[in-house]
Amino acid sequence: MLEQDHDPTDDRHETFTERMDRNWNELLQELRVTQTGTQILTGFLFTIPFQQRFAQLDAFQKDLYLVLVVLAVLATALLVAPVSLHRVLFRKRLKPELVAAANIFARLGLVVLALVLAGAAMLLFDVVVGREAGWVVGGVSLAVLTAAWWLVPHLMRRAAA
């Protein structure tokens, strides 16, 4: 559902089209940061099997690694999807739909990226220190990412309301 052209509670005094343009530009700035980091992480994961020590990983570590590669590719796909959407929808007068879809892709991409980050920390600690340390660091990483990326923004939104 499309919003009204003017939000009386917003002091920006912008039209609906101007708001959609601003929302798109803000989303692009966020995606620039996450896309680059995610692509670098994915590329790094792709190089690991070519390291000498990879053959020494046990079955759990190799399985975890493969899951991380799949998740990294998925995170990259989700976070880059808005670029493809924009190319396909360019000049089609569908900016509100573009912003809405890109927002969903970005949110899903961040969820998957959190799993990749926590899983990568888990794998690293599993290999270097041990399985128990891997589980602890993976769990703590996921908790911190969940708190920083989901809980704090929701608490701030609730407090502002």
NUBA-12196 format. One record per atom (N, C-alpha, C, O): x, y, z. Coordinates in pm, 1 decimal. Atoms other than C-alpha are relative to their C-alpha. Example, Ala and Ser with C-alpha at 12.3 -4.5 7.8 and 13.67 -1.06 7.14 Angstrom:
# residues 2
{vexza {89.0, -119.0, 0.0}},
{vexza {1230.0, -450.0, 780.0}},
{vexza {90.0, 120.0, 0.0}},
{vexza {193.6, 118.1, 66.5}},
{vexza {-82.0, -119.0, -6.0}},
{vexza {1367.0, -106.0, 714.0}},
{vexza {-77.0, 109.0, 73.0}},
{vexza {-26.1, 219.8, 89.9}},
This chain:
# residues 161
{vexza {84.3, -118.0, 0.0}},
{vexza {0.0, 0.0, 0.0}},
{vexza {88.9, 124.4, 0.0}},
{vexza {183.4, 133.2, 78.4}},
{vexza {-79.7, -120.4, 11.3}},
{vexza {139.3, 338.7, -96.9}},
{vexza {-43.3, 102.9, 103.8}},
{vexza {-161.3, 115.7, 136.5}},
{vexza {25.5, -101.2, -101.6}},
{vexza {170.7, 616.2, 159.4}},
{vexza {-54.9, 127.3, -63.1}},
{vexza {-54.2, 143.8, -185.1}},
{vexza {44.2, -130.2, 46.8}},
{vexza {23.2, 964.6, 137.0}},
{vexza {120.9, 81.9, -45.0}},
{vexza {234.8, 49.6, -11.2}},
{vexza {-109.5, -85.6, 46.2}},
{vexza {227.9, 1237.9, -30.4}},
{vexza {64.5, 77.7, 113.7}},
{vexza {181.7, 114.0, 103.3}},
{vexza {-57.5, -77.0, -109.7}},
{vexza {278.0, 1419.1, 300.2}},
{vexza {-34.1, -67.7, 131.8}},
{vexza {-149.4, -103.2, 156.0}},
{vexza {18.3, 55.6, -133.4}},
{vexza {325.4, 1278.2, 649.9}},
{vexza {-4.9, 116.8, 98.2}},
{vexza {96.7, 183.3, 118.3}},
{vexza {12.6, -116.6, -87.8}},
{vexza {192.9, 1538.3, 897.4}},
{vexza {88.0, -8.8, 125.0}},
{vexza {114.4, 93.9, 187.5}},
{vexza {-85.7, 13.1, -117.9}},
{vexza {412.3, 1398.3, 1177.9}},
{vexza {147.4, 16.6, -34.2}},
{vexza {231.9, 16.1, 55.4}},
{vexza {-138.7, -13.7, 45.0}},
{vexza {730.1, 1443.3, 971.8}},
{vexza {26.9, 144.9, -35.9}},
{vexza {-47.5, 204.2, -114.1}},
{vexza {-28.2, -141.0, 26.8}},
{vexza {891.0, 1787.3, 965.2}},
{vexza {84.0, 20.5, -126.3}},
{vexza {135.2, 130.4, -147.8}},
{vexza {-80.1, -13.1, 120.8}},
{vexza {1070.2, 1719.8, 635.3}},
{vexza {-73.3, 74.9, -111.0}},
{vexza {-9.5, 137.1, -195.9}},
{vexza {79.7, -66.7, 103.5}},
{vexza {786.5, 1856.3, 420.5}},
{vexza {44.1, -43.2, -140.2}},
{vexza {71.9, 39.7, -226.9}},
{vexza {-38.6, 52.6, 130.8}},
{vexza {874.7, 1630.2, 130.1}},
{vexza {-118.0, -75.0, -60.4}},
{vexza {-204.9, -125.3, 10.9}},
{vexza {105.5, 75.1, 68.0}},
{vexza {650.1, 1473.8, -127.7}},
{vexza {28.5, -148.8, 15.9}},
{vexza {136.7, -188.9, 58.8}},
{vexza {-16.7, 145.2, -4.3}},
{vexza {597.4, 1100.4, -142.4}},
{vexza {116.0, -42.6, -89.3}},
{vexza {196.5, -127.2, -50.4}},
{vexza {-108.0, 32.7, 92.9}},
{vexza {830.4, 1082.8, -443.2}},
{vexza {136.0, 38.5, 58.2}},
{vexza {232.1, -37.9, 47.8}},
{vexza {-125.3, -41.8, -62.6}},
{vexza {1099.8, 1279.8, -262.1}},
{vexza {38.0, -94.6, 114.8}},
{vexza {155.4, -127.2, 132.4}},
{vexza {-24.8, 92.9, -110.0}},
{vexza {1064.0, 1049.0, 39.5}},
{vexza {50.5, -133.7, -53.4}},
{vexza {142.6, -192.3, 3.5}},
{vexza {-45.4, 126.2, 59.3}},
{vexza {1100.6, 740.7, -181.8}},
{vexza {143.4, 13.2, -52.3}},
{vexza {223.8, -78.7, -36.5}},
{vexza {-136.9, -24.0, 46.8}},
{vexza {1412.8, 891.1, -342.7}},
{vexza {97.6, 2.0, 117.1}},
{vexza {205.8, -56.2, 109.0}},
{vexza {-86.1, -6.1, -118.6}},
{vexza {1558.6, 966.0, 1.8}},
{vexza {15.8, -138.4, 61.0}},
{vexza {126.3, -178.3, 97.7}},
{vexza {-7.5, 135.6, -55.0}},
{vexza {1471.9, 619.0, 128.7}},
{vexza {90.4, -88.8, -84.0}},
{vexza {169.1, -166.8, -30.5}},
{vexza {-84.2, 80.0, 89.5}},
{vexza {1634.9, 462.5, -176.7}},
{vexza {146.6, 36.0, 19.6}},
{vexza {231.4, -52.7, 29.3}},
{vexza {-138.3, -43.8, -17.5}},
{vexza {1950.5, 671.6, -133.6}},
{vexza {57.4, -44.6, 134.7}},
{vexza {173.9, -83.8, 142.5}},
{vexza {-47.1, 45.6, -130.9}},
{vexza {1974.4, 587.2, 237.1}},
{vexza {27.0, -150.7, -1.9}},
{vexza {126.9, -197.0, 53.2}},
{vexza {-19.0, 143.8, 11.3}},
{vexza {1932.3, 218.1, 161.3}},
{vexza {125.7, -32.6, -79.8}},
{vexza {199.9, -124.2, -44.5}},
{vexza {-121.1, 22.2, 80.0}},
{vexza {2203.2, 238.1, -105.7}},
{vexza {126.6, 22.0, 82.3}},
{vexza {223.2, -53.2, 69.2}},
{vexza {-117.3, -25.9, -85.0}},
{vexza {2446.8, 387.5, 145.1}},
{vexza {24.3, -118.1, 94.2}},
{vexza {138.6, -159.6, 113.0}},
{vexza {-12.8, 115.5, -89.1}},
{vexza {2379.2, 100.8, 386.6}},
{vexza {50.1, -122.1, -77.3}},
{vexza {136.9, -195.5, -30.1}},
{vexza {-39.0, 116.1, 79.9}},
{vexza {2413.0, -157.8, 111.3}},
{vexza {144.9, 8.2, -46.6}},
{vexza {211.6, -94.5, -58.8}},
{vexza {-140.4, -14.4, 42.9}},
{vexza {2747.0, -15.8, -4.0}},
{vexza {94.8, -57.8, 104.6}},
{vexza {193.4, -122.9, 70.2}},
{vexza {-83.5, 51.3, -108.4}},
{vexza {2895.8, -101.6, 334.6}},
{vexza {-12.1, -151.4, 10.0}},
{vexza {88.5, -222.2, 13.7}},
{vexza {20.0, 143.8, -20.3}},
{vexza {2741.4, -445.9, 369.4}},
{vexza {39.6, -81.5, -122.5}},
{vexza {93.5, -191.3, -108.3}},
{vexza {-35.5, 75.0, 121.1}},
{vexza {2791.1, -551.2, 6.7}},
{vexza {150.6, -24.2, -7.5}},
{vexza {194.4, -135.8, -35.3}},
{vexza {-145.2, 12.5, 10.8}},
{vexza {3164.4, -485.7, 12.7}},
{vexza {53.2, -101.2, 100.5}},
{vexza {128.9, -191.4, 64.7}},
{vexza {-46.8, 92.5, -103.1}},
{vexza {3224.9, -664.4, 340.8}},
{vexza {-42.7, -142.6, -25.7}},
{vexza {35.3, -235.9, -6.1}},
{vexza {51.1, 134.0, 27.2}},
{vexza {3008.1, -958.3, 244.3}},
{vexza {72.0, -63.2, -118.4}},
{vexza {103.9, -182.1, -115.7}},
{vexza {-70.6, 53.1, 117.3}},
{vexza {3176.2, -996.6, -94.0}},
{vexza {143.8, -38.4, 35.6}},
{vexza {194.0, -139.8, -12.8}},
{vexza {-135.8, 32.8, -42.6}},
{vexza {3521.7, -989.1, 67.3}},
{vexza {-0.9, -127.9, 83.8}},
{vexza {82.5, -216.2, 63.5}},
{vexza {11.3, 120.6, -82.7}},
{vexza {3415.9, -1247.5, 327.1}},
{vexza {-26.6, -122.8, -85.5}},
{vexza {34.2, -227.6, -63.8}},
{vexza {30.4, 112.3, 88.9}},
{vexza {3269.8, -1471.0, 56.8}},
{vexza {123.6, -40.1, -79.8}},
{vexza {154.7, -158.7, -91.0}},
{vexza {-121.8, 28.5, 74.8}},
{vexza {3584.9, -1442.3, -152.7}},
{vexza {104.7, -68.4, 86.5}},
{vexza {171.5, -162.1, 42.7}},
{vexza {-94.9, 62.6, -92.3}},
{vexza {3798.2, -1525.5, 149.4}},
{vexza {-38.0, -145.5, 26.5}},
{vexza {47.7, -233.9, 25.2}},
{vexza {44.6, 138.3, -24.9}},
{vexza {3587.8, -1833.4, 224.7}},
{vexza {29.1, -89.6, -119.7}},
{vexza {60.1, -207.6, -103.5}},
{vexza {-27.5, 79.6, 120.2}},
{vexza {3634.3, -1946.5, -135.3}},
{vexza {145.7, -45.0, -7.4}},
{vexza {175.4, -145.3, -72.4}},
{vexza {-142.7, 35.1, 9.2}},
{vexza {4013.5, -1955.1, -87.0}},
{vexza {43.3, -104.0, 102.3}},
{vexza {148.7, -165.4, 85.7}},
{vexza {-41.4, 87.7, -110.0}},
{vexza {4020.5, -2168.3, 229.8}},
{vexza {32.7, -143.3, -44.6}},
{vexza {132.5, -198.0, 2.4}},
{vexza {-33.5, 138.2, 36.0}},
{vexza {4008.9, -2512.8, 62.1}},
{vexza {136.4, -13.8, -68.6}},
{vexza {191.3, -123.7, -75.7}},
{vexza {-127.2, 5.8, 70.3}},
{vexza {4326.6, -2422.6, -126.7}},
{vexza {118.8, 19.1, 94.4}},
{vexza {233.7, 22.4, 50.4}},
{vexza {-105.8, -10.2, -100.0}},
{vexza {4522.9, -2380.7, 197.2}},
{vexza {40.3, -140.7, 44.3}},
{vexza {-43.0, -231.2, 49.2}},
{vexza {-51.6, 132.3, -36.4}},
{vexza {4741.8, -2671.0, 309.8}},
{vexza {-73.0, -60.1, 119.4}},
{vexza {-100.1, -180.2, 122.2}},
{vexza {59.7, 50.6, -123.3}},
{vexza {4577.7, -2699.4, 649.8}},
{vexza {-145.6, -46.0, -16.4}},
{vexza {-198.9, -112.6, 72.3}},
{vexza {141.0, 36.8, 19.8}},
{vexza {4227.4, -2748.1, 503.5}},
{vexza {-19.0, -151.4, 7.3}},
{vexza {-120.3, -197.9, 59.5}},
{vexza {10.4, 146.5, -0.8}},
{vexza {4291.7, -3121.9, 461.2}},
{vexza {-3.5, -56.0, 141.2}},
{vexza {-49.5, -168.4, 161.4}},
{vexza {-3.8, 47.6, -139.0}},
{vexza {4339.4, -3150.1, 839.3}},
{vexza {-131.4, 23.2, 74.3}},
{vexza {-147.2, -23.8, 187.0}},
{vexza {128.0, -23.8, -66.8}},
{vexza {3986.4, -3031.9, 919.7}},
{vexza {-75.8, -130.4, 16.1}},
{vexza {-69.8, -218.0, -70.2}},
{vexza {82.4, 119.4, -18.5}},
{vexza {3755.7, -3294.2, 1067.0}},
{vexza {-132.2, 16.9, -74.6}},
{vexza {-157.6, 121.6, -134.2}},
{vexza {125.7, -0.5, 76.3}},
{vexza {3415.1, -3378.9, 919.7}},
{vexza {-91.4, 114.4, 43.5}},
{vexza {-151.8, 180.1, -41.3}},
{vexza {84.0, -108.4, -49.2}},
{vexza {3228.4, -3131.1, 1143.4}},
{vexza {47.8, 134.1, -55.1}},
{vexza {-32.7, 214.6, -101.8}},
{vexza {-56.4, -126.6, 46.3}},
{vexza {3463.2, -2846.8, 1047.4}},
{vexza {-21.1, 18.6, -149.3}},
{vexza {-51.4, 129.1, -194.5}},
{vexza {22.9, -10.1, 144.8}},
{vexza {3435.0, -2924.9, 676.6}},
{vexza {-147.5, 25.5, -29.8}},
{vexza {-180.7, 105.3, -117.5}},
{vexza {143.9, -22.3, 19.9}},
{vexza {3056.1, -2944.6, 699.6}},
{vexza {-38.1, 143.2, 36.2}},
{vexza {-113.2, 208.6, -36.2}},
{vexza {27.6, -137.7, -41.4}},
{vexza {3043.0, -2615.5, 890.3}},
{vexza {52.2, 97.3, -105.2}},
{vexza {-15.2, 194.3, -139.8}},
{vexza {-57.2, -85.2, 104.5}},
{vexza {3271.5, -2459.1, 630.5}},
{vexza {-91.6, 4.8, -122.2}},
{vexza {-117.4, 112.8, -175.3}},
{vexza {86.9, 3.5, 118.3}},
{vexza {3043.8, -2572.9, 344.7}},
{vexza {-130.9, 74.2, 24.9}},
{vexza {-181.4, 142.4, -64.3}},
{vexza {120.8, -75.3, -35.0}},
{vexza {2737.3, -2436.1, 524.5}},
{vexza {29.9, 149.7, -4.9}},
{vexza {-51.4, 228.1, -53.7}},
{vexza {-37.8, -141.7, 1.8}},
{vexza {2921.3, -2105.6, 568.3}},
{vexza {15.5, 52.6, -141.4}},
{vexza {-21.9, 166.6, -169.3}},
{vexza {-13.6, -43.1, 139.9}},
{vexza {3004.8, -2091.0, 197.3}},
{vexza {-137.7, 22.7, -60.8}},
{vexza {-160.4, 123.6, -127.5}},
{vexza {136.4, -14.1, 52.9}},
{vexza {2639.7, -2146.6, 106.2}},
{vexza {-66.1, 125.0, 58.1}},
{vexza {-128.0, 202.3, -15.0}},
{vexza {59.8, -117.7, -63.3}},
{vexza {2527.0, -1884.1, 358.6}},
{vexza {64.7, 129.0, -50.1}},
{vexza {-4.5, 228.9, -69.4}},
{vexza {-68.6, -119.9, 50.1}},
{vexza {2791.6, -1636.0, 237.2}},
{vexza {-46.6, 34.3, -141.0}},
{vexza {-66.8, 151.3, -173.5}},
{vexza {50.9, -23.7, 135.4}},
{vexza {2677.2, -1679.7, -122.3}},
{vexza {-142.6, 54.0, 7.7}},
{vexza {-178.2, 146.6, -65.1}},
{vexza {137.8, -46.9, -16.3}},
{vexza {2315.2, -1636.6, -10.0}},
{vexza {-2.1, 144.2, 50.6}},
{vexza {-79.0, 226.0, -0.1}},
{vexza {-5.7, -137.4, -51.6}},
{vexza {2401.9, -1322.8, 191.3}},
{vexza {40.9, 96.6, -110.2}},
{vexza {-17.4, 204.1, -124.1}},
{vexza {-43.7, -85.4, 110.4}},
{vexza {2586.7, -1179.2, -107.6}},
{vexza {-112.7, 19.1, -100.7}},
{vexza {-137.1, 130.4, -147.2}},
{vexza {110.5, -8.6, 95.7}},
{vexza {2295.3, -1260.1, -337.1}},
{vexza {-110.2, 92.7, 50.7}},
{vexza {-162.1, 175.2, -24.5}},
{vexza {106.8, -83.1, -56.3}},
{vexza {2043.0, -1098.1, -103.0}},
{vexza {39.8, 147.2, 6.9}},
{vexza {-41.4, 235.2, -21.2}},
{vexza {-43.2, -139.0, -15.8}},
{vexza {2250.9, -785.6, -43.1}},
{vexza {30.8, 68.0, -132.5}},
{vexza {32.8, 190.9, -139.8}},
{vexza {-24.0, -57.3, 132.8}},
{vexza {2329.7, -738.1, -412.7}},
{vexza {-129.5, 3.7, -82.0}},
{vexza {-136.8, 75.0, -182.2}},
{vexza {126.9, 6.4, 73.8}},
{vexza {1972.7, -815.6, -527.8}},
{vexza {-60.7, 137.6, -29.7}},
{vexza {-114.6, 156.6, -138.8}},
{vexza {56.4, -131.0, 32.7}},
{vexza {1862.2, -449.4, -497.0}},
{vexza {63.2, 64.9, -123.1}},
{vexza {-2.7, 142.1, -192.7}},
{vexza {-64.8, -54.2, 120.4}},
{vexza {2115.7, -360.4, -767.7}},
{vexza {-69.3, -55.4, -124.3}},
{vexza {-100.6, 18.5, -217.6}},
{vexza {68.4, 62.8, 112.7}},
{vexza {1954.8, -608.7, -1004.5}},
{vexza {-142.7, 52.2, -13.5}},
{vexza {-189.7, 80.1, -123.7}},
{vexza {135.6, -55.7, 3.1}},
{vexza {1608.4, -488.2, -907.2}},
{vexza {-0.3, 138.5, -63.9}},
{vexza {-84.5, 170.1, -148.0}},
{vexza {-6.5, -136.1, 53.9}},
{vexza {1709.9, -133.0, -983.4}},
{vexza {23.8, -1.9, -150.5}},
{vexza {-38.3, 75.0, -223.9}},
{vexza {-26.9, 7.7, 144.3}},
{vexza {1849.1, -228.9, -1324.4}},
{vexza {-125.5, -42.2, -76.2}},
{vexza {-155.3, 13.5, -181.8}},
{vexza {119.3, 49.8, 69.0}},
{vexza {1531.7, -417.4, -1417.8}},
{vexza {-113.8, 101.9, 6.1}},
{vexza {-189.3, 117.8, -89.8}},
{vexza {111.9, -93.0, -20.0}},
{vexza {1294.8, -154.1, -1278.4}},
{vexza {33.4, 144.7, -35.5}},
{vexza {-50.5, 233.1, -18.8}},
{vexza {-44.4, -135.8, 31.9}},
{vexza {1493.5, 151.4, -1394.2}},
{vexza {-96.4, 65.4, -99.2}},
{vexza {-130.8, 8.2, -202.6}},
{vexza {90.8, -80.8, 82.4}},
{vexza {1264.3, 418.4, -1541.2}},
{vexza {-137.8, -64.8, -22.3}},
{vexza {-204.9, -35.6, -121.3}},
{vexza {132.2, 62.9, 10.7}},
{vexza {953.9, 205.3, -1484.6}},
{vexza {-100.2, 63.0, 97.5}},
{vexza {-213.7, 16.6, 109.2}},
{vexza {86.6, -69.2, -96.5}},
{vexza {809.5, 442.8, -1221.2}},
{vexza {-49.2, -93.0, 110.3}},
{vexza {-166.0, -89.8, 149.0}},
{vexza {33.1, 95.8, -105.7}},
{vexza {817.9, 172.3, -956.1}},
{vexza {89.6, 20.1, 122.2}},
{vexza {124.1, -76.9, 189.7}},
{vexza {-91.0, -27.1, -112.1}},
{vexza {1036.4, 343.0, -692.7}},
{vexza {-54.7, -50.6, 133.5}},
{vexza {21.2, -109.5, 210.5}},
{vexza {50.0, 51.9, -128.7}},
{vexza {802.6, 260.9, -399.6}},
{vexza {13.6, -152.1, 10.0}},
{vexza {49.9, -204.9, 115.1}},
{vexza {-12.4, 146.2, -0.2}},
{vexza {799.6, -106.5, -498.4}},
{vexza {147.1, -40.9, 10.3}},
{vexza {180.6, -138.3, 77.6}},
{vexza {-143.7, 25.6, -6.1}},
{vexza {1176.8, -98.4, -548.6}},
{vexza {51.9, 16.6, 142.8}},
{vexza {125.1, -68.7, 192.9}},
{vexza {-43.7, -25.6, -137.1}},
{vexza {1234.6, 52.5, -204.3}},
{vexza {-51.0, -109.4, 93.5}},
{vexza {23.6, -157.1, 179.0}},
{vexza {57.3, 103.4, -86.7}},
{vexza {1001.2, -200.1, -39.1}},
{vexza {70.5, -134.3, -19.1}},
{vexza {105.2, -201.0, 78.4}},
{vexza {-65.8, 128.6, 26.4}},
{vexza {1158.2, -502.0, -209.5}},
{vexza {145.9, 2.4, 44.0}},
{vexza {194.5, -94.3, 102.7}},
{vexza {-140.7, -11.6, -39.8}},
{vexza {1514.6, -378.6, -153.5}},
{vexza {13.9, -4.6, 151.5}},
{vexza {109.8, -61.6, 203.6}},
{vexza {0.0, 3.9, -145.6}},
{vexza {1434.1, -327.8, 213.8}},
{vexza {-9.7, -144.7, 50.0}},
{vexza {61.1, -183.7, 142.9}},
{vexza {15.0, 141.1, -39.9}},
{vexza {1322.8, -691.1, 242.6}},
{vexza {128.5, -77.3, -28.8}},
{vexza {175.9, -153.0, 55.9}},
{vexza {-125.7, 67.2, 33.3}},
{vexza {1633.1, -816.7, 61.5}},
{vexza {110.8, 38.5, 98.2}},
{vexza {187.4, -47.3, 142.2}},
{vexza {-104.5, -46.2, -91.9}},
{vexza {1857.0, -603.8, 285.6}},
{vexza {-17.3, -62.0, 138.4}},
{vexza {80.2, -105.5, 199.8}},
{vexza {26.1, 59.0, -132.1}},
{vexza {1690.8, -728.9, 604.7}},
{vexza {35.2, -148.8, 1.4}},
{vexza {101.1, -196.6, 93.7}},
{vexza {-33.3, 142.6, 7.8}},
{vexza {1715.4, -1092.6, 496.2}},
{vexza {150.7, -19.5, -13.7}},
{vexza {207.9, -109.9, 47.2}},
{vexza {-144.4, 8.3, 16.8}},
{vexza {2074.4, -1035.6, 385.8}},
{vexza {73.9, 19.7, 131.1}},
{vexza {172.7, -48.8, 157.4}},
{vexza {-63.8, -22.7, -129.7}},
{vexza {2165.5, -900.3, 729.4}},
{vexza {-17.2, -119.8, 93.1}},
{vexza {74.7, -153.8, 167.6}},
{vexza {21.5, 120.0, -81.9}},
{vexza {2011.6, -1203.6, 900.9}},
{vexza {97.9, -109.1, -41.0}},
{vexza {163.2, -170.2, 43.6}},
{vexza {-90.8, 104.1, 49.0}},
{vexza {2210.0, -1440.7, 681.1}},
{vexza {145.0, 38.9, 26.5}},
{vexza {226.5, -46.4, 61.6}},
{vexza {-136.2, -45.9, -28.6}},
{vexza {2524.3, -1227.4, 719.5}},
{vexza {35.6, -22.8, 146.9}},
{vexza {148.4, -61.8, 177.2}},
{vexza {-25.2, 26.4, -142.4}},
{vexza {2491.7, -1253.2, 1099.7}},
{vexza {33.8, -147.2, 22.1}},
{vexza {123.3, -179.9, 100.0}},
{vexza {-28.6, 143.2, -12.0}},
{vexza {2482.1, -1632.1, 1065.1}},
{vexza {139.6, -32.3, -52.9}},
{vexza {211.6, -112.5, 6.6}},
{vexza {-133.6, 23.3, 57.7}},
{vexza {2793.4, -1626.0, 843.6}},
{vexza {107.9, 49.2, 95.9}},
{vexza {205.9, -21.1, 120.4}},
{vexza {-100.8, -55.4, -90.9}},
{vexza {2984.7, -1401.9, 1084.1}},
{vexza {15.9, -85.8, 125.4}},
{vexza {127.7, -117.7, 165.9}},
{vexza {-6.2, 83.4, -120.2}},
{vexza {2894.7, -1607.8, 1390.4}},
{vexza {58.0, -138.2, -32.9}},
{vexza {138.1, -192.6, 43.1}},
{vexza {-51.5, 131.1, 41.0}},
{vexza {2963.1, -1932.2, 1203.3}},
{vexza {147.8, 3.4, -32.7}},
{vexza {220.2, -91.2, -1.5}},
{vexza {-142.6, -12.4, 31.9}},
{vexza {3299.8, -1808.8, 1076.3}},
{vexza {82.4, 10.4, 128.0}},
{vexza {188.8, -50.5, 138.6}},
{vexza {-69.0, -8.3, -129.3}},
{vexza {3402.2, -1713.1, 1430.8}},
{vexza {1.1, -136.6, 67.0}},
{vexza {101.5, -177.1, 125.6}},
{vexza {9.5, 134.5, -57.9}},
{vexza {3282.3, -2054.5, 1546.8}},
{vexza {102.4, -93.6, -64.4}},
{vexza {173.4, -165.7, 5.7}},
{vexza {-94.5, 87.1, 70.9}},
{vexza {3486.6, -2234.2, 1279.9}},
{vexza {143.9, 34.8, 37.3}},
{vexza {225.0, -53.9, 64.0}},
{vexza {-136.7, -41.7, -32.5}},
{vexza {3797.7, -2031.0, 1351.2}},
{vexza {40.1, -46.8, 140.1}},
{vexza {147.2, -105.1, 157.5}},
{vexza {-32.4, 42.6, -136.3}},
{vexza {3785.5, -2095.5, 1726.9}},
{vexza {0.0, -151.7, 12.8}},
{vexza {79.1, -206.9, 89.3}},
{vexza {1.3, 146.1, -1.1}},
{vexza {3697.6, -2461.4, 1667.8}},
{vexza {134.4, -54.8, -48.1}},
{vexza {188.8, -148.0, 11.1}},
{vexza {-127.1, 46.4, 57.7}},
{vexza {4011.8, -2504.8, 1455.5}},
{vexza {117.8, 36.7, 88.9}},
{vexza {206.8, -45.5, 110.6}},
{vexza {-117.0, -49.8, -72.5}},
{vexza {4248.4, -2296.0, 1668.6}},
{vexza {1.5, -44.7, 146.5}},
{vexza {106.3, -83.5, 198.1}},
{vexza {4.6, 27.6, -144.1}},
{vexza {4129.6, -2363.1, 2026.3}},
{vexza {-67.9, -133.0, 31.2}},
{vexza {-17.2, -212.0, 110.8}},
{vexza {72.8, 124.3, -27.2}},
{vexza {3875.0, -2644.5, 2022.5}},
{vexza {-149.2, 18.4, -21.6}},
{vexza {-199.8, 129.9, -33.7}},
{vexza {143.6, 0.7, 31.0}},
{vexza {3513.9, -2740.5, 1965.5}},
{vexza {-80.9, 80.8, 99.8}},
{vexza {-167.2, 159.1, 60.0}},
{vexza {78.2, -71.6, -101.3}},
{vexza {3381.2, -2605.6, 2296.7}},
{vexza {17.3, 151.7, -15.3}},
{vexza {-80.1, 226.7, -8.1}},
{vexza {-25.3, -143.4, 19.7}},
{vexza {3546.3, -2266.8, 2240.9}},
{vexza {-72.2, 49.0, -125.0}},
{vexza {-124.6, 160.4, -127.4}},
{vexza {70.5, -36.0, 122.6}},
{vexza {3401.0, -2264.6, 1890.4}},
{vexza {-147.9, 23.9, 24.0}},
{vexza {-204.0, 123.1, -22.6}},
{vexza {142.7, -15.1, -29.2}},
{vexza {3047.2, -2317.2, 2016.6}},
{vexza {-25.6, 125.6, 84.2}},
{vexza {-121.2, 199.2, 59.7}},
{vexza {17.9, -117.5, -86.1}},
{vexza {3089.8, -2050.8, 2285.8}},
{vexza {14.0, 129.2, -80.3}},
{vexza {-71.2, 217.6, -72.1}},
{vexza {-22.9, -122.6, 77.7}},
{vexza {3234.1, -1788.8, 2050.7}},
{vexza {-107.8, 16.9, -106.1}},
{vexza {-153.5, 128.7, -129.8}},
{vexza {107.8, -9.0, 98.4}},
{vexza {2977.5, -1870.5, 1782.4}},
{vexza {-129.8, 47.9, 63.0}},
{vexza {-198.3, 134.0, 7.7}},
{vexza {122.4, -40.2, -69.4}},
{vexza {2691.7, -1837.7, 2029.5}},
{vexza {4.8, 143.5, 48.9}},
{vexza {-92.0, 218.1, 34.4}},
{vexza {-15.3, -137.8, -48.1}},
{vexza {2825.2, -1517.8, 2184.8}},
{vexza {-4.2, 97.1, -117.7}},
{vexza {-67.4, 202.4, -109.3}},
{vexza {1.5, -86.1, 119.0}},
{vexza {2886.3, -1369.7, 1839.2}},
{vexza {-141.6, 19.4, -50.5}},
{vexza {-181.6, 131.7, -81.2}},
{vexza {137.9, -9.6, 47.3}},
{vexza {2530.4, -1448.8, 1732.3}},
{vexza {-84.8, 83.6, 96.3}},
{vexza {-170.6, 160.5, 52.9}},
{vexza {74.1, -79.3, -99.0}},
{vexza {2395.3, -1301.0, 2057.1}},
{vexza {33.1, 148.6, -13.1}},
{vexza {-56.5, 233.0, -8.5}},
{vexza {-40.4, -140.7, 13.4}},
{vexza {2596.9, -979.7, 2014.5}},
{vexza {-57.9, 59.8, -127.9}},
{vexza {-110.1, 171.2, -126.2}},
{vexza {54.9, -49.6, 126.0}},
{vexza {2493.1, -944.0, 1649.6}},
{vexza {-150.8, 18.8, 9.0}},
{vexza {-204.4, 117.3, -41.7}},
{vexza {145.4, -11.5, -16.7}},
{vexza {2128.9, -1007.3, 1739.0}},
{vexza {-34.2, 122.1, 85.1}},
{vexza {-127.6, 196.1, 54.0}},
{vexza {25.5, -115.4, -86.2}},
{vexza {2144.6, -749.6, 2017.0}},
{vexza {26.4, 130.8, -74.1}},
{vexza {-54.5, 223.3, -67.8}},
{vexza {-37.9, -124.9, 66.6}},
{vexza {2321.2, -486.2, 1806.5}},
{vexza {-85.7, 29.7, -122.5}},
{vexza {-119.7, 145.2, -148.3}},
{vexza {69.1, -20.7, 127.5}},
{vexza {2131.6, -539.2, 1481.4}},
{vexza {-151.2, -9.5, 11.4}},
{vexza {-221.5, 39.9, -76.8}},
{vexza {144.4, 16.9, -8.7}},
{vexza {1782.6, -627.8, 1607.9}},
{vexza {-56.5, 55.7, 130.6}},
{vexza {-148.5, 137.5, 128.8}},
{vexza {57.4, -37.8, -129.5}},
{vexza {1723.6, -578.5, 1981.0}},
{vexza {11.5, 150.2, 27.8}},
{vexza {-88.1, 214.4, 61.5}},
{vexza {-19.0, -143.0, -29.4}},
{vexza {1873.4, -229.2, 2024.7}},
{vexza {-88.9, 87.4, -89.5}},
{vexza {-156.4, 176.4, -38.0}},
{vexza {90.8, -82.9, 81.6}},
{vexza {1691.3, -81.4, 1720.8}},
{vexza {-146.8, -13.0, 39.9}},
{vexza {-220.7, 85.4, 37.4}},
{vexza {139.3, 16.3, -40.0}},
{vexza {1362.2, -232.3, 1837.9}},
{vexza {-27.4, 69.4, 133.8}},
{vexza {-134.4, 127.3, 152.8}},
{vexza {17.6, -70.2, -127.7}},
{vexza {1412.2, -98.4, 2191.0}},
{vexza {-1.8, 151.2, -21.9}},
{vexza {-79.5, 221.9, 42.3}},
{vexza {-1.1, -143.1, 30.5}},
{vexza {1495.7, 245.6, 2049.3}},
{vexza {-131.6, 43.6, -63.3}},
{vexza {-185.2, 149.4, -30.4}},
{vexza {127.7, -32.9, 64.2}},
{vexza {1184.9, 239.6, 1830.6}},
{vexza {-112.6, 0.6, 102.9}},
{vexza {-198.9, 88.5, 101.2}},
{vexza {104.6, 6.9, -102.7}},
{vexza {969.1, 135.1, 2125.6}},
{vexza {9.7, 120.6, 94.0}},
{vexza {-92.1, 178.4, 132.4}},
{vexza {-18.4, -116.1, -89.4}},
{vexza {1119.7, 409.2, 2345.7}},
{vexza {-44.2, 129.7, -66.3}},
{vexza {-99.1, 218.4, -1.0}},
{vexza {39.7, -121.8, 74.3}},
{vexza {1060.1, 670.8, 2075.6}},
{vexza {-150.6, 9.7, -12.8}},
{vexza {-204.8, 119.9, -20.8}},
{vexza {146.5, -1.3, 12.3}},
{vexza {694.8, 569.0, 2048.5}},
{vexza {-61.0, 40.0, 131.7}},
{vexza {-183.3, 47.4, 143.3}},
